């Protein structure tokens, strides 16, 4: 959990907290990030559940590269599911 405590001169009077479901370090491969943190969320779209996969990190830390791989894997899994089970299988 990250807690942001705004300075007194900012609008927000209360600290804001943000909780992450998963955090992956630099040693994690895209495949592991997808399998452990994304696959179930991506496939939940087939049940009508809206979801967002959010990549947060320092500039040049590999977010775009990782998200490109995750998107490719998600699309492949969704199409595979549709081919094997029908859309609402």
PyMOL Python script that loads the backbone (N, CA, C, O; Angstrom):
from pymol import cmd

cmd.read_pdbstr("""\
ATOM      1  N   UNK A   1       0.846  -1.167   0.000  1.00  0.00           N
ATOM      2  CA  UNK A   1       0.000   0.000   0.000  1.00  0.00           C
ATOM      3  C   UNK A   1       0.894   1.233   0.000  1.00  0.00           C
ATOM      4  O   UNK A   1       1.909   1.287   0.694  1.00  0.00           O
ATOM      5  N   UNK A   2       0.502   2.196  -0.776  1.00  0.00           N
ATOM      6  CA  UNK A   2       1.205   3.471  -0.828  1.00  0.00           C
ATOM      7  C   UNK A   2       0.272   4.524  -0.264  1.00  0.00           C
ATOM      8  O   UNK A   2      -0.897   4.585  -0.645  1.00  0.00           O
ATOM      9  N   UNK A   3       0.768   5.345   0.632  1.00  0.00           N
ATOM     10  CA  UNK A   3      -0.031   6.423   1.197  1.00  0.00           C
ATOM     11  C   UNK A   3       0.604   7.745   0.785  1.00  0.00           C
ATOM     12  O   UNK A   3       1.784   7.991   1.035  1.00  0.00           O
ATOM     13  N   UNK A   4      -0.205   8.590   0.148  1.00  0.00           N
ATOM     14  CA  UNK A   4       0.251   9.907  -0.276  1.00  0.00           C
ATOM     15  C   UNK A   4      -0.289  10.922   0.714  1.00  0.00           C
ATOM     16  O   UNK A   4      -1.501  11.040   0.896  1.00  0.00           O
ATOM     17  N   UNK A   5       0.608  11.650   1.350  1.00  0.00           N
ATOM     18  CA  UNK A   5       0.222  12.690   2.300  1.00  0.00           C
ATOM     19  C   UNK A   5       0.501  14.037   1.649  1.00  0.00           C
ATOM     20  O   UNK A   5       1.650  14.471   1.566  1.00  0.00           O
ATOM     21  N   UNK A   6      -0.571  14.702   1.183  1.00  0.00           N
ATOM     22  CA  UNK A   6      -0.374  15.960   0.468  1.00  0.00           C
ATOM     23  C   UNK A   6       0.111  17.069   1.387  1.00  0.00           C
ATOM     24  O   UNK A   6      -0.208  17.084   2.576  1.00  0.00           O
ATOM     25  N   UNK A   7       0.881  17.996   0.833  1.00  0.00           N
ATOM     26  CA  UNK A   7       1.296  19.159   1.616  1.00  0.00           C
ATOM     27  C   UNK A   7       0.071  19.982   2.025  1.00  0.00           C
ATOM     28  O   UNK A   7      -0.984  19.886   1.398  1.00  0.00           O
ATOM     29  N   UNK A   8       0.211  20.766   3.047  1.00  0.00           N
ATOM     30  CA  UNK A   8      -0.905  21.540   3.595  1.00  0.00           C
ATOM     31  C   UNK A   8      -1.532  22.477   2.569  1.00  0.00           C
ATOM     32  O   UNK A   8      -2.725  22.766   2.658  1.00  0.00           O
ATOM     33  N   UNK A   9      -0.760  22.957   1.598  1.00  0.00           N
ATOM     34  CA  UNK A   9      -1.296  23.916   0.629  1.00  0.00           C
ATOM     35  C   UNK A   9      -2.065  23.255  -0.519  1.00  0.00           C
ATOM     36  O   UNK A   9      -2.590  23.969  -1.373  1.00  0.00           O
ATOM     37  N   UNK A  10      -2.152  21.928  -0.574  1.00  0.00           N
ATOM     38  CA  UNK A  10      -2.919  21.240  -1.618  1.00  0.00           C
ATOM     39  C   UNK A  10      -4.365  21.069  -1.184  1.00  0.00           C
ATOM     40  O   UNK A  10      -4.676  21.100   0.006  1.00  0.00           O
ATOM     41  N   UNK A  11      -5.243  20.888  -2.160  1.00  0.00           N
ATOM     42  CA  UNK A  11      -6.676  20.741  -1.898  1.00  0.00           C
ATOM     43  C   UNK A  11      -7.017  19.594  -0.964  1.00  0.00           C
ATOM     44  O   UNK A  11      -7.768  19.766  -0.005  1.00  0.00           O
ATOM     45  N   UNK A  12      -6.471  18.440  -1.244  1.00  0.00           N
ATOM     46  CA  UNK A  12      -6.823  17.246  -0.471  1.00  0.00           C
ATOM     47  C   UNK A  12      -6.363  17.402   0.978  1.00  0.00           C
ATOM     48  O   UNK A  12      -5.177  17.581   1.257  1.00  0.00           O
ATOM     49  N   UNK A  13      -7.304  17.330   1.866  1.00  0.00           N
ATOM     50  CA  UNK A  13      -6.981  17.479   3.281  1.00  0.00           C
ATOM     51  C   UNK A  13      -6.563  16.156   3.899  1.00  0.00           C
ATOM     52  O   UNK A  13      -5.822  16.130   4.881  1.00  0.00           O
ATOM     53  N   UNK A  14      -7.037  15.059   3.327  1.00  0.00           N
ATOM     54  CA  UNK A  14      -6.761  13.734   3.873  1.00  0.00           C
ATOM     55  C   UNK A  14      -5.726  12.998   3.023  1.00  0.00           C
ATOM     56  O   UNK A  14      -5.658  13.198   1.811  1.00  0.00           O
ATOM     57  N   UNK A  15      -4.937  12.163   3.650  1.00  0.00           N
ATOM     58  CA  UNK A  15      -4.017  11.327   2.869  1.00  0.00           C
ATOM     59  C   UNK A  15      -4.801  10.378   1.957  1.00  0.00           C
ATOM     60  O   UNK A  15      -5.890   9.933   2.319  1.00  0.00           O
ATOM     61  N   UNK A  16      -4.269  10.077   0.813  1.00  0.00           N
ATOM     62  CA  UNK A  16      -4.884   9.122  -0.108  1.00  0.00           C
ATOM     63  C   UNK A  16      -4.045   7.854  -0.096  1.00  0.00           C
ATOM     64  O   UNK A  16      -2.816   7.912  -0.128  1.00  0.00           O
ATOM     65  N   UNK A  17      -4.717   6.707  -0.049  1.00  0.00           N
ATOM     66  CA  UNK A  17      -3.979   5.447  -0.075  1.00  0.00           C
ATOM     67  C   UNK A  17      -4.329   4.673  -1.334  1.00  0.00           C
ATOM     68  O   UNK A  17      -5.460   4.729  -1.817  1.00  0.00           O
ATOM     69  N   UNK A  18      -3.355   3.954  -1.857  1.00  0.00           N
ATOM     70  CA  UNK A  18      -3.509   3.166  -3.066  1.00  0.00           C
ATOM     71  C   UNK A  18      -2.987   1.766  -2.774  1.00  0.00           C
ATOM     72  O   UNK A  18      -1.870   1.606  -2.281  1.00  0.00           O
ATOM     73  N   UNK A  19      -3.787   0.761  -3.077  1.00  0.00           N
ATOM     74  CA  UNK A  19      -3.396  -0.617  -2.834  1.00  0.00           C
ATOM     75  C   UNK A  19      -3.224  -1.328  -4.177  1.00  0.00           C
ATOM     76  O   UNK A  19      -4.092  -1.233  -5.044  1.00  0.00           O
ATOM     77  N   UNK A  20      -2.132  -2.022  -4.346  1.00  0.00           N
ATOM     78  CA  UNK A  20      -1.856  -2.759  -5.568  1.00  0.00           C
ATOM     79  C   UNK A  20      -2.120  -4.235  -5.337  1.00  0.00           C
ATOM     80  O   UNK A  20      -1.789  -4.770  -4.280  1.00  0.00           O
ATOM     81  N   UNK A  21      -2.724  -4.906  -6.340  1.00  0.00           N
ATOM     82  CA  UNK A  21      -2.956  -6.344  -6.241  1.00  0.00           C
ATOM     83  C   UNK A  21      -1.644  -7.119  -6.316  1.00  0.00           C
ATOM     84  O   UNK A  21      -1.435  -8.081  -5.577  1.00  0.00           O
ATOM     85  N   UNK A  22      -0.783  -6.696  -7.201  1.00  0.00           N
ATOM     86  CA  UNK A  22       0.504  -7.366  -7.402  1.00  0.00           C
ATOM     87  C   UNK A  22       1.562  -6.326  -7.734  1.00  0.00           C
ATOM     88  O   UNK A  22       1.274  -5.292  -8.337  1.00  0.00           O
ATOM     89  N   UNK A  23       2.781  -6.617  -7.333  1.00  0.00           N
ATOM     90  CA  UNK A  23       3.930  -5.790  -7.698  1.00  0.00           C
ATOM     91  C   UNK A  23       5.009  -6.755  -8.182  1.00  0.00           C
ATOM     92  O   UNK A  23       5.335  -7.728  -7.503  1.00  0.00           O
ATOM     93  N   UNK A  24       5.558  -6.475  -9.360  1.00  0.00           N
ATOM     94  CA  UNK A  24       6.573  -7.339  -9.949  1.00  0.00           C
ATOM     95  C   UNK A  24       7.877  -6.574 -10.071  1.00  0.00           C
ATOM     96  O   UNK A  24       7.901  -5.427 -10.516  1.00  0.00           O
ATOM     97  N   UNK A  25       8.946  -7.214  -9.676  1.00  0.00           N
ATOM     98  CA  UNK A  25      10.266  -6.601  -9.755  1.00  0.00           C
ATOM     99  C   UNK A  25      10.867  -6.740 -11.144  1.00  0.00           C
ATOM    100  O   UNK A  25      10.267  -7.350 -12.029  1.00  0.00           O
ATOM    101  N   UNK A  26      12.046  -6.177 -11.331  1.00  0.00           N
ATOM    102  CA  UNK A  26      12.676  -6.170 -12.652  1.00  0.00           C
ATOM    103  C   UNK A  26      13.089  -7.553 -13.157  1.00  0.00           C
ATOM    104  O   UNK A  26      13.303  -7.721 -14.357  1.00  0.00           O
ATOM    105  N   UNK A  27      13.203  -8.530 -12.289  1.00  0.00           N
ATOM    106  CA  UNK A  27      13.634  -9.862 -12.711  1.00  0.00           C
ATOM    107  C   UNK A  27      12.488 -10.699 -13.294  1.00  0.00           C
ATOM    108  O   UNK A  27      12.738 -11.748 -13.889  1.00  0.00           O
ATOM    109  N   UNK A  28      11.249 -10.256 -13.132  1.00  0.00           N
ATOM    110  CA  UNK A  28      10.117 -11.019 -13.640  1.00  0.00           C
ATOM    111  C   UNK A  28      10.027 -10.914 -15.156  1.00  0.00           C
ATOM    112  O   UNK A  28      10.147  -9.829 -15.726  1.00  0.00           O
ATOM    113  N   UNK A  29       9.814 -12.056 -15.798  1.00  0.00           N
ATOM    114  CA  UNK A  29       9.613 -12.095 -17.238  1.00  0.00           C
ATOM    115  C   UNK A  29       8.167 -11.729 -17.562  1.00  0.00           C
ATOM    116  O   UNK A  29       7.277 -11.887 -16.726  1.00  0.00           O
ATOM    117  N   UNK A  30       7.942 -11.241 -18.771  1.00  0.00           N
ATOM    118  CA  UNK A  30       6.593 -10.871 -19.199  1.00  0.00           C
ATOM    119  C   UNK A  30       5.632 -12.044 -19.038  1.00  0.00           C
ATOM    120  O   UNK A  30       4.487 -11.849 -18.628  1.00  0.00           O
ATOM    121  N   UNK A  31       6.074 -13.248 -19.350  1.00  0.00           N
ATOM    122  CA  UNK A  31       5.223 -14.433 -19.238  1.00  0.00           C
ATOM    123  C   UNK A  31       4.753 -14.636 -17.800  1.00  0.00           C
ATOM    124  O   UNK A  31       3.590 -14.964 -17.567  1.00  0.00           O
ATOM    125  N   UNK A  32       5.651 -14.441 -16.838  1.00  0.00           N
ATOM    126  CA  UNK A  32       5.289 -14.598 -15.433  1.00  0.00           C
ATOM    127  C   UNK A  32       4.324 -13.508 -14.989  1.00  0.00           C
ATOM    128  O   UNK A  32       3.382 -13.778 -14.244  1.00  0.00           O
ATOM    129  N   UNK A  33       4.551 -12.289 -15.438  1.00  0.00           N
ATOM    130  CA  UNK A  33       3.644 -11.187 -15.098  1.00  0.00           C
ATOM    131  C   UNK A  33       2.258 -11.496 -15.649  1.00  0.00           C
ATOM    132  O   UNK A  33       1.259 -11.302 -14.956  1.00  0.00           O
ATOM    133  N   UNK A  34       2.190 -11.973 -16.883  1.00  0.00           N
ATOM    134  CA  UNK A  34       0.897 -12.302 -17.491  1.00  0.00           C
ATOM    135  C   UNK A  34       0.202 -13.432 -16.722  1.00  0.00           C
ATOM    136  O   UNK A  34      -0.958 -13.295 -16.333  1.00  0.00           O
ATOM    137  N   UNK A  35       0.899 -14.529 -16.508  1.00  0.00           N
ATOM    138  CA  UNK A  35       0.286 -15.693 -15.851  1.00  0.00           C
ATOM    139  C   UNK A  35      -0.151 -15.387 -14.416  1.00  0.00           C
ATOM    140  O   UNK A  35      -1.230 -15.804 -13.995  1.00  0.00           O
ATOM    141  N   UNK A  36       0.670 -14.669 -13.674  1.00  0.00           N
ATOM    142  CA  UNK A  36       0.391 -14.432 -12.255  1.00  0.00           C
ATOM    143  C   UNK A  36      -0.503 -13.225 -11.987  1.00  0.00           C
ATOM    144  O   UNK A  36      -1.215 -13.185 -10.984  1.00  0.00           O
ATOM    145  N   UNK A  37      -0.466 -12.248 -12.882  1.00  0.00           N
ATOM    146  CA  UNK A  37      -1.171 -11.024 -12.552  1.00  0.00           C
ATOM    147  C   UNK A  37      -2.209 -10.547 -13.536  1.00  0.00           C
ATOM    148  O   UNK A  37      -2.987  -9.646 -13.221  1.00  0.00           O
ATOM    149  N   UNK A  38      -2.244 -11.137 -14.739  1.00  0.00           N
ATOM    150  CA  UNK A  38      -3.087 -10.553 -15.774  1.00  0.00           C
ATOM    151  C   UNK A  38      -4.092 -11.539 -16.366  1.00  0.00           C
ATOM    152  O   UNK A  38      -5.230 -11.157 -16.640  1.00  0.00           O
ATOM    153  N   UNK A  39      -3.709 -12.769 -16.564  1.00  0.00           N
ATOM    154  CA  UNK A  39      -4.513 -13.719 -17.334  1.00  0.00           C
ATOM    155  C   UNK A  39      -5.961 -13.798 -16.850  1.00  0.00           C
ATOM    156  O   UNK A  39      -6.882 -13.676 -17.657  1.00  0.00           O
ATOM    157  N   UNK A  40      -6.177 -13.999 -15.564  1.00  0.00           N
ATOM    158  CA  UNK A  40      -7.546 -14.116 -15.057  1.00  0.00           C
ATOM    159  C   UNK A  40      -8.341 -12.828 -15.248  1.00  0.00           C
ATOM    160  O   UNK A  40      -9.542 -12.864 -15.513  1.00  0.00           O
ATOM    161  N   UNK A  41      -7.668 -11.706 -15.111  1.00  0.00           N
ATOM    162  CA  UNK A  41      -8.333 -10.414 -15.312  1.00  0.00           C
ATOM    163  C   UNK A  41      -8.716 -10.264 -16.785  1.00  0.00           C
ATOM    164  O   UNK A  41      -9.829  -9.839 -17.094  1.00  0.00           O
ATOM    165  N   UNK A  42      -7.817 -10.605 -17.680  1.00  0.00           N
ATOM    166  CA  UNK A  42      -8.094 -10.482 -19.113  1.00  0.00           C
ATOM    167  C   UNK A  42      -9.245 -11.393 -19.530  1.00  0.00           C
ATOM    168  O   UNK A  42     -10.129 -10.973 -20.276  1.00  0.00           O
ATOM    169  N   UNK A  43      -9.238 -12.623 -19.058  1.00  0.00           N
ATOM    170  CA  UNK A  43     -10.292 -13.562 -19.438  1.00  0.00           C
ATOM    171  C   UNK A  43     -11.629 -13.236 -18.782  1.00  0.00           C
ATOM    172  O   UNK A  43     -12.670 -13.688 -19.258  1.00  0.00           O
ATOM    173  N   UNK A  44     -11.621 -12.463 -17.705  1.00  0.00           N
ATOM    174  CA  UNK A  44     -12.879 -12.069 -17.071  1.00  0.00           C
ATOM    175  C   UNK A  44     -13.713 -11.187 -17.993  1.00  0.00           C
ATOM    176  O   UNK A  44     -14.920 -11.053 -17.791  1.00  0.00           O
ATOM    177  N   UNK A  45     -13.094 -10.589 -18.992  1.00  0.00           N
ATOM    178  CA  UNK A  45     -13.833  -9.787 -19.976  1.00  0.00           C
ATOM    179  C   UNK A  45     -14.856 -10.641 -20.708  1.00  0.00           C
ATOM    180  O   UNK A  45     -15.886 -10.132 -21.150  1.00  0.00           O
ATOM    181  N   UNK A  46     -14.584 -11.930 -20.839  1.00  0.00           N
ATOM    182  CA  UNK A  46     -15.524 -12.832 -21.502  1.00  0.00           C
ATOM    183  C   UNK A  46     -16.788 -13.042 -20.682  1.00  0.00           C
ATOM    184  O   UNK A  46     -17.796 -13.514 -21.206  1.00  0.00           O
ATOM    185  N   UNK A  47     -16.742 -12.698 -19.407  1.00  0.00           N
ATOM    186  CA  UNK A  47     -17.915 -12.811 -18.539  1.00  0.00           C
ATOM    187  C   UNK A  47     -18.583 -11.447 -18.348  1.00  0.00           C
ATOM    188  O   UNK A  47     -19.496 -11.304 -17.535  1.00  0.00           O
ATOM    189  N   UNK A  48     -18.127 -10.464 -19.092  1.00  0.00           N
ATOM    190  CA  UNK A  48     -18.724  -9.142 -19.019  1.00  0.00           C
ATOM    191  C   UNK A  48     -18.185  -8.266 -17.910  1.00  0.00           C
ATOM    192  O   UNK A  48     -18.793  -7.250 -17.574  1.00  0.00           O
ATOM    193  N   UNK A  49     -17.068  -8.638 -17.342  1.00  0.00           N
ATOM    194  CA  UNK A  49     -16.472  -7.859 -16.256  1.00  0.00           C
ATOM    195  C   UNK A  49     -15.462  -6.876 -16.841  1.00  0.00           C
ATOM    196  O   UNK A  49     -14.542  -7.272 -17.556  1.00  0.00           O
ATOM    197  N   UNK A  50     -15.636  -5.617 -16.538  1.00  0.00           N
ATOM    198  CA  UNK A  50     -14.675  -4.610 -16.984  1.00  0.00           C
ATOM    199  C   UNK A  50     -13.441  -4.676 -16.093  1.00  0.00           C
ATOM    200  O   UNK A  50     -13.554  -4.843 -14.879  1.00  0.00           O
ATOM    201  N   UNK A  51     -12.287  -4.547 -16.687  1.00  0.00           N
ATOM    202  CA  UNK A  51     -11.055  -4.616 -15.921  1.00  0.00           C
ATOM    203  C   UNK A  51     -10.004  -3.727 -16.558  1.00  0.00           C
ATOM    204  O   UNK A  51     -10.072  -3.405 -17.744  1.00  0.00           O
ATOM    205  N   UNK A  52      -9.038  -3.339 -15.755  1.00  0.00           N
ATOM    206  CA  UNK A  52      -7.924  -2.540 -16.234  1.00  0.00           C
ATOM    207  C   UNK A  52      -6.625  -3.146 -15.728  1.00  0.00           C
ATOM    208  O   UNK A  52      -6.514  -3.513 -14.558  1.00  0.00           O
ATOM    209  N   UNK A  53      -5.672  -3.245 -16.594  1.00  0.00           N
ATOM    210  CA  UNK A  53      -4.322  -3.648 -16.215  1.00  0.00           C
ATOM    211  C   UNK A  53      -3.497  -2.377 -16.301  1.00  0.00           C
ATOM    212  O   UNK A  53      -3.412  -1.755 -17.360  1.00  0.00           O
ATOM    213  N   UNK A  54      -2.903  -2.000 -15.213  1.00  0.00           N
ATOM    214  CA  UNK A  54      -2.214  -0.719 -15.114  1.00  0.00           C
ATOM    215  C   UNK A  54      -0.743  -0.964 -14.842  1.00  0.00           C
ATOM    216  O   UNK A  54      -0.389  -1.645 -13.879  1.00  0.00           O
ATOM    217  N   UNK A  55       0.107  -0.416 -15.679  1.00  0.00           N
ATOM    218  CA  UNK A  55       1.551  -0.533 -15.478  1.00  0.00           C
ATOM    219  C   UNK A  55       2.072   0.798 -14.960  1.00  0.00           C
ATOM    220  O   UNK A  55       1.874   1.846 -15.576  1.00  0.00           O
ATOM    221  N   UNK A  56       2.726   0.737 -13.843  1.00  0.00           N
ATOM    222  CA  UNK A  56       3.253   1.945 -13.218  1.00  0.00           C
ATOM    223  C   UNK A  56       4.734   1.730 -12.952  1.00  0.00           C
ATOM    224  O   UNK A  56       5.134   0.668 -12.476  1.00  0.00           O
ATOM    225  N   UNK A  57       5.524   2.704 -13.250  1.00  0.00           N
ATOM    226  CA  UNK A  57       6.946   2.574 -12.970  1.00  0.00           C
ATOM    227  C   UNK A  57       7.733   3.731 -13.531  1.00  0.00           C
ATOM    228  O   UNK A  57       7.209   4.598 -14.229  1.00  0.00           O
ATOM    229  N   UNK A  58       8.983   3.716 -13.211  1.00  0.00           N
ATOM    230  CA  UNK A  58       9.910   4.768 -13.629  1.00  0.00           C
ATOM    231  C   UNK A  58      10.033   4.809 -15.153  1.00  0.00           C
ATOM    232  O   UNK A  58       9.882   3.784 -15.818  1.00  0.00           O
ATOM    233  N   UNK A  59      10.302   5.971 -15.693  1.00  0.00           N
ATOM    234  CA  UNK A  59      10.547   6.125 -17.119  1.00  0.00           C
ATOM    235  C   UNK A  59      11.670   5.189 -17.555  1.00  0.00           C
ATOM    236  O   UNK A  59      12.680   5.050 -16.866  1.00  0.00           O
ATOM    237  N   UNK A  60      11.481   4.556 -18.696  1.00  0.00           N
ATOM    238  CA  UNK A  60      12.448   3.612 -19.288  1.00  0.00           C
ATOM    239  C   UNK A  60      12.618   2.336 -18.474  1.00  0.00           C
ATOM    240  O   UNK A  60      13.663   1.689 -18.549  1.00  0.00           O
ATOM    241  N   UNK A  61      11.602   1.966 -17.696  1.00  0.00           N
ATOM    242  CA  UNK A  61      11.714   0.745 -16.891  1.00  0.00           C
ATOM    243  C   UNK A  61      11.136  -0.479 -17.591  1.00  0.00           C
ATOM    244  O   UNK A  61      11.187  -1.577 -17.037  1.00  0.00           O
ATOM    245  N   UNK A  62      10.584  -0.318 -18.806  1.00  0.00           N
ATOM    246  CA  UNK A  62      10.099  -1.466 -19.568  1.00  0.00           C
ATOM    247  C   UNK A  62       8.592  -1.645 -19.577  1.00  0.00           C
ATOM    248  O   UNK A  62       8.108  -2.709 -19.962  1.00  0.00           O
ATOM    249  N   UNK A  63       7.843  -0.644 -19.167  1.00  0.00           N
ATOM    250  CA  UNK A  63       6.386  -0.768 -19.117  1.00  0.00           C
ATOM    251  C   UNK A  63       5.787  -1.038 -20.495  1.00  0.00           C
ATOM    252  O   UNK A  63       4.958  -1.937 -20.640  1.00  0.00           O
ATOM    253  N   UNK A  64       6.185  -0.286 -21.488  1.00  0.00           N
ATOM    254  CA  UNK A  64       5.628  -0.454 -22.835  1.00  0.00           C
ATOM    255  C   UNK A  64       5.966  -1.828 -23.382  1.00  0.00           C
ATOM    256  O   UNK A  64       5.101  -2.489 -23.957  1.00  0.00           O
ATOM    257  N   UNK A  65       7.185  -2.267 -23.221  1.00  0.00           N
ATOM    258  CA  UNK A  65       7.610  -3.589 -23.680  1.00  0.00           C
ATOM    259  C   UNK A  65       6.780  -4.678 -23.002  1.00  0.00           C
ATOM    260  O   UNK A  65       6.286  -5.588 -23.667  1.00  0.00           O
ATOM    261  N   UNK A  66       6.629  -4.586 -21.696  1.00  0.00           N
ATOM    262  CA  UNK A  66       5.869  -5.583 -20.946  1.00  0.00           C
ATOM    263  C   UNK A  66       4.398  -5.569 -21.344  1.00  0.00           C
ATOM    264  O   UNK A  66       3.804  -6.625 -21.561  1.00  0.00           O
ATOM    265  N   UNK A  67       3.810  -4.382 -21.441  1.00  0.00           N
ATOM    266  CA  UNK A  67       2.392  -4.293 -21.799  1.00  0.00           C
ATOM    267  C   UNK A  67       2.132  -4.783 -23.219  1.00  0.00           C
ATOM    268  O   UNK A  67       1.071  -5.344 -23.491  1.00  0.00           O
ATOM    269  N   UNK A  68       3.068  -4.582 -24.114  1.00  0.00           N
ATOM    270  CA  UNK A  68       2.917  -5.099 -25.480  1.00  0.00           C
ATOM    271  C   UNK A  68       2.837  -6.626 -25.441  1.00  0.00           C
ATOM    272  O   UNK A  68       1.982  -7.224 -26.095  1.00  0.00           O
ATOM    273  N   UNK A  69       3.720  -7.245 -24.681  1.00  0.00           N
ATOM    274  CA  UNK A  69       3.706  -8.701 -24.558  1.00  0.00           C
ATOM    275  C   UNK A  69       2.458  -9.210 -23.857  1.00  0.00           C
ATOM    276  O   UNK A  69       1.900 -10.237 -24.242  1.00  0.00           O
ATOM    277  N   UNK A  70       2.023  -8.500 -22.837  1.00  0.00           N
ATOM    278  CA  UNK A  70       0.818  -8.880 -22.108  1.00  0.00           C
ATOM    279  C   UNK A  70      -0.411  -8.769 -23.006  1.00  0.00           C
ATOM    280  O   UNK A  70      -1.275  -9.645 -22.989  1.00  0.00           O
ATOM    281  N   UNK A  71      -0.491  -7.706 -23.782  1.00  0.00           N
ATOM    282  CA  UNK A  71      -1.633  -7.520 -24.689  1.00  0.00           C
ATOM    283  C   UNK A  71      -1.688  -8.638 -25.713  1.00  0.00           C
ATOM    284  O   UNK A  71      -2.761  -9.174 -25.992  1.00  0.00           O
ATOM    285  N   UNK A  72      -0.552  -8.988 -26.270  1.00  0.00           N
ATOM    286  CA  UNK A  72      -0.505 -10.075 -27.248  1.00  0.00           C
ATOM    287  C   UNK A  72      -0.976 -11.387 -26.628  1.00  0.00           C
ATOM    288  O   UNK A  72      -1.759 -12.116 -27.236  1.00  0.00           O
ATOM    289  N   UNK A  73      -0.506 -11.684 -25.437  1.00  0.00           N
ATOM    290  CA  UNK A  73      -0.908 -12.920 -24.758  1.00  0.00           C
ATOM    291  C   UNK A  73      -2.392 -12.909 -24.411  1.00  0.00           C
ATOM    292  O   UNK A  73      -3.064 -13.930 -24.551  1.00  0.00           O
ATOM    293  N   UNK A  74      -2.908 -11.780 -23.965  1.00  0.00           N
ATOM    294  CA  UNK A  74      -4.328 -11.680 -23.613  1.00  0.00           C
ATOM    295  C   UNK A  74      -5.210 -11.893 -24.838  1.00  0.00           C
ATOM    296  O   UNK A  74      -6.179 -12.650 -24.779  1.00  0.00           O
ATOM    297  N   UNK A  75      -4.884 -11.237 -25.937  1.00  0.00           N
ATOM    298  CA  UNK A  75      -5.671 -11.393 -27.163  1.00  0.00           C
ATOM    299  C   UNK A  75      -5.631 -12.844 -27.628  1.00  0.00           C
ATOM    300  O   UNK A  75      -6.662 -13.394 -28.014  1.00  0.00           O
ATOM    301  N   UNK A  76      -4.462 -13.467 -27.596  1.00  0.00           N
ATOM    302  CA  UNK A  76      -4.348 -14.876 -27.992  1.00  0.00           C
ATOM    303  C   UNK A  76      -5.209 -15.765 -27.102  1.00  0.00           C
ATOM    304  O   UNK A  76      -5.912 -16.640 -27.607  1.00  0.00           O
ATOM    305  N   UNK A  77      -5.167 -15.558 -25.793  1.00  0.00           N
ATOM    306  CA  UNK A  77      -5.958 -16.378 -24.882  1.00  0.00           C
ATOM    307  C   UNK A  77      -7.458 -16.157 -25.061  1.00  0.00           C
ATOM    308  O   UNK A  77      -8.238 -17.106 -24.984  1.00  0.00           O
ATOM    309  N   UNK A  78      -7.857 -14.934 -25.296  1.00  0.00           N
ATOM    310  CA  UNK A  78      -9.285 -14.650 -25.511  1.00  0.00           C
ATOM    311  C   UNK A  78      -9.770 -15.334 -26.783  1.00  0.00           C
ATOM    312  O   UNK A  78     -10.823 -15.971 -26.773  1.00  0.00           O
ATOM    313  N   UNK A  79      -9.024 -15.214 -27.874  1.00  0.00           N
ATOM    314  CA  UNK A  79      -9.420 -15.883 -29.109  1.00  0.00           C
ATOM    315  C   UNK A  79      -9.407 -17.400 -28.950  1.00  0.00           C
ATOM    316  O   UNK A  79     -10.292 -18.086 -29.461  1.00  0.00           O
ATOM    317  N   UNK A  80      -8.409 -17.922 -28.245  1.00  0.00           N
ATOM    318  CA  UNK A  80      -8.336 -19.361 -28.004  1.00  0.00           C
ATOM    319  C   UNK A  80      -9.559 -19.837 -27.228  1.00  0.00           C
ATOM    320  O   UNK A  80     -10.134 -20.878 -27.547  1.00  0.00           O
ATOM    321  N   UNK A  81      -9.951 -19.083 -26.221  1.00  0.00           N
ATOM    322  CA  UNK A  81     -11.130 -19.421 -25.415  1.00  0.00           C
ATOM    323  C   UNK A  81     -12.389 -19.418 -26.277  1.00  0.00           C
ATOM    324  O   UNK A  81     -13.217 -20.323 -26.176  1.00  0.00           O
ATOM    325  N   UNK A  82     -12.531 -18.402 -27.122  1.00  0.00           N
ATOM    326  CA  UNK A  82     -13.697 -18.320 -28.012  1.00  0.00           C
ATOM    327  C   UNK A  82     -13.728 -19.505 -28.979  1.00  0.00           C
ATOM    328  O   UNK A  82     -14.784 -20.092 -29.214  1.00  0.00           O
ATOM    329  N   UNK A  83     -12.582 -19.848 -29.529  1.00  0.00           N
ATOM    330  CA  UNK A  83     -12.519 -20.970 -30.480  1.00  0.00           C
ATOM    331  C   UNK A  83     -12.863 -22.305 -29.787  1.00  0.00           C
ATOM    332  O   UNK A  83     -13.524 -23.157 -30.382  1.00  0.00           O
ATOM    333  N   UNK A  84     -12.419 -22.482 -28.545  1.00  0.00           N
ATOM    334  CA  UNK A  84     -12.626 -23.740 -27.841  1.00  0.00           C
ATOM    335  C   UNK A  84     -13.983 -23.846 -27.156  1.00  0.00           C
ATOM    336  O   UNK A  84     -14.519 -24.946 -27.028  1.00  0.00           O
ATOM    337  N   UNK A  85     -14.550 -22.726 -26.712  1.00  0.00           N
ATOM    338  CA  UNK A  85     -15.750 -22.778 -25.870  1.00  0.00           C
ATOM    339  C   UNK A  85     -16.918 -21.951 -26.385  1.00  0.00           C
ATOM    340  O   UNK A  85     -17.998 -21.983 -25.795  1.00  0.00           O
ATOM    341  N   UNK A  86     -16.732 -21.231 -27.442  1.00  0.00           N
ATOM    342  CA  UNK A  86     -17.757 -20.275 -27.838  1.00  0.00           C
ATOM    343  C   UNK A  86     -17.584 -19.011 -27.015  1.00  0.00           C
ATOM    344  O   UNK A  86     -16.834 -18.997 -26.038  1.00  0.00           O
ATOM    345  N   UNK A  87     -18.260 -17.976 -27.398  1.00  0.00           N
ATOM    346  CA  UNK A  87     -18.029 -16.680 -26.747  1.00  0.00           C
ATOM    347  C   UNK A  87     -18.370 -16.683 -25.271  1.00  0.00           C
ATOM    348  O   UNK A  87     -17.617 -16.130 -24.470  1.00  0.00           O
ATOM    349  N   UNK A  88     -19.486 -17.290 -24.887  1.00  0.00           N
ATOM    350  CA  UNK A  88     -19.911 -17.235 -23.479  1.00  0.00           C
ATOM    351  C   UNK A  88     -19.629 -18.535 -22.752  1.00  0.00           C
ATOM    352  O   UNK A  88     -20.229 -18.800 -21.710  1.00  0.00           O
ATOM    353  N   UNK A  89     -18.706 -19.370 -23.291  1.00  0.00           N
ATOM    354  CA  UNK A  89     -18.404 -20.671 -22.701  1.00  0.00           C
ATOM    355  C   UNK A  89     -17.918 -20.545 -21.346  1.00  0.00           C
ATOM    356  O   UNK A  89     -17.615 -21.550 -20.702  1.00  0.00           O
TER     357      UNK A  89
END
""", "prot")
cmd.dss("prot")
cmd.show_as("cartoon", "prot")
cmd.util.cbc("prot")
cmd.orient("prot")
